[in-house]
Amino acid sequence: MSSDIAYSNVNTTVGNENPNPNPSVSVSASADASAGANANTELNLPTVDEQRQYKVQLLLHINSILLARVIQMNNSLQNNLQNNVNNSNNDNIIRIQQLISQFLKRVHANLQCISQINQGVPSAKPIILTAPQLAHQQQPPQDILAKLYLLLTRVFEIW
């Protein structure tokens, strides 16, 4: 783009005046600078601030899904407690409580990582980088949380 500007400036000079005695050097240098700028633009390399912002947003998004599932499991737990409690129901209640605890530990680990990122710790990453495992009947094959954890792992490996 800057080569176009330099080129148009050469064409718009009036008379024999030439503001640049060697316009080909200027156009060539401008074209090289423009090509370098275009290469960085084409690669879309994020800045350090953009990387930090992306990490924080990803962690917050994962936390929102984790918390939504905790609320859902907690509602299920409350329904089980209100119903008749027998041995099979007790096992289900214990399993739900363990899952809630596991999810809340992940939320806490993500919040700790966000805090470290905001404090400027360059090597900050969450303690837990694996997706939570649920029972097969509860976890669909295309679970968004599993995909987000995979993305989280990759982001923290690369950046």
N, C-alpha and C positions, 0 to 999 in steps of 0.2 A: 504494500500500500504506500509506503514512503517513497518507493521508486516511482510510483505513478505521480506523486506530488512533485518530486524532483524533475521528472520528465515534463510535467505540465508547466513547471516554472521555466524551463529552458525554451519551450515552445511559445510562451507568452511574452518573451522579451521583445521590446520594440527596437527596430532599427538594427544597427550593428553592435549595439551594446550587448555584451555577454557577461552577466554577473559572475559566472564561473568560467575561468579560462579553460578548464578541462572537464566538461560536463560528463563525459563518459566515466571518469573516475568516481564522480559523485553518485551517478546513477548506479554504478556497479557496487560501490560501498553501501549505498542505501539498500540495494537489492539483497546484498549479503546480510545486512542487519535485519532486513525484513524477513528473509528466509530463516534466520535464527529465531526470530520472534515467533514465526509461524510454526517452527518445529516444536517450540515449547507449548504453544497453544494447541497444536494437534495432539501432543502427548497428554495434555490436561493434567500436568503434574500439580497436585495440591500443595499448598504452602503448609508449613508446620501448624499454623493456626487452624487452617481448614481440616487438617488431619485430626487435631485435638477435638475440634467441634464435631466432626463425624463420629469419632469414638464415643464422645459423651452422648450424642443423639442416639447412637446404636444401643448403648448401655441403658439409656432411659426408655427406649422402645421395648427392649427385652424386659426391663423391670415392670413396665405397664402390663405386658402380657402375663408375666409371672404373678403379679398382684391380682389381675383379673381371675386367673385360675385359682389363686388362694381363696378369693372371695367365693368362687363357685364351689370349691371343695369345702369351705367352711359352712356354706349353706347346706350342702349335702350332709355334712357332719351333724349339723343342728337337726336336720330332718331325721337322721338315724337315731339321735339321742331322744327325740320326742316319741319315736315309735317304740314298740316293745323291744327291750334289749335282751337278746339271747346270745349264745356262744358264737354263732356265725356272724351276728351283727357286731359283736365285740371285736372280732378279728378285722372286720371292715372299718370300724371306728379307729382302731389302732393304726391300720394301714393309711387311712386318710390323714390322721394326725402326723404320721411320719412324713408323708408327702408335703403337707403344709410346712412342716419344719424345714424340710429340704429346700423348698421353694423360697422360704424367707431367708435362709442362709445365702442363697444365690443373690437375692435382692440386696442383702447387706454387703456381700462381697463386691457387687457392682457399684454400690454407693461408695464404698471405700476407694475403689479404683477411680471413680469420678472425682472424688476429693483429691486424690493424688495428682490426677491430670490437671485439675484446676490450680494446684499448688506448683505446677511446673516440673513434676518428676517425669523425665523423658522415658524412663523404662517402665512406667506404671502399666500394669495389666491386671485383669481380674484373676482372683485365685482359682475360680472354677471356670474352665473353658469348655466343658462338655455339657451337652443338652441333658435335661433331666429325663430319666427313664420312667415311664408309666407302664401300667398294665396294657397289654396289647389291645384289649377291647376299648380302652380309653384313648389311646394315641392313634390318630389316623396316620396312614402311610405318608402323607404329604404335610406333616406337622410344621407350621410356620416357625415354631420355637426351635426345632431342630435345625432348620435352615438358617435362622438368625444366629444360632450358636456356631454354626460352621462359618458364617460370614465373620463373626466376632473373632474366631480363631485365626482366620486368614488376615484380617485387618491388623491384629496385634502381632502377627508374625512379620508382616511386610513393613509396617510403620513402627 
